[in-house]
Amino acid sequence: MMEDVIARINELAKKAKTEGLTPAELSERDGLRRIYLDAVRANLTAQLDNTYIVDEQGNKRKLQKKQ
């Protein structure tokens, strides 16, 4: 699914450079970009949730979220 979103974003970017986009296409592009960014953030969050810090004594602890 994400490959389809990226491909469509790239198509719209190419069209924007050559011809310009209609208001409907601008709206579609913005929505697709939001979907892509949300997916990237979710993947990064999942990766950081499974990341551990190991100190000098060999103790493992999870990363803490900043407050």
Contacts in CASP RR format, 6 or more apart in sequence:
PFRMAT RR
TARGET T0000
AUTHOR 0000-0000-0000
METHOD contacts of the structure
MODEL  1
MMEDVIARINELAKKAKTEGLTPAELSERDGLRRIYLDAVRANLTAQLDN
TYIVDEQGNKRKLQKKQ
2 36 0 8 1.000
2 39 0 8 1.000
5 32 0 8 1.000
5 35 0 8 1.000
5 36 0 8 1.000
6 36 0 8 1.000
8 28 0 8 1.000
8 32 0 8 1.000
9 29 0 8 1.000
9 32 0 8 1.000
9 33 0 8 1.000
9 36 0 8 1.000
12 21 0 8 1.000
12 25 0 8 1.000
12 28 0 8 1.000
12 29 0 8 1.000
12 32 0 8 1.000
13 29 0 8 1.000
15 21 0 8 1.000
15 25 0 8 1.000
16 29 0 8 1.000
21 29 0 8 1.000
48 63 0 8 1.000
49 62 0 8 1.000
49 63 0 8 1.000
51 62 0 8 1.000
51 63 0 8 1.000
52 60 0 8 1.000
52 61 0 8 1.000
52 62 0 8 1.000
52 63 0 8 1.000
53 60 0 8 1.000
53 61 0 8 1.000
53 62 0 8 1.000
53 63 0 8 1.000
54 60 0 8 1.000
55 61 0 8 1.000
END
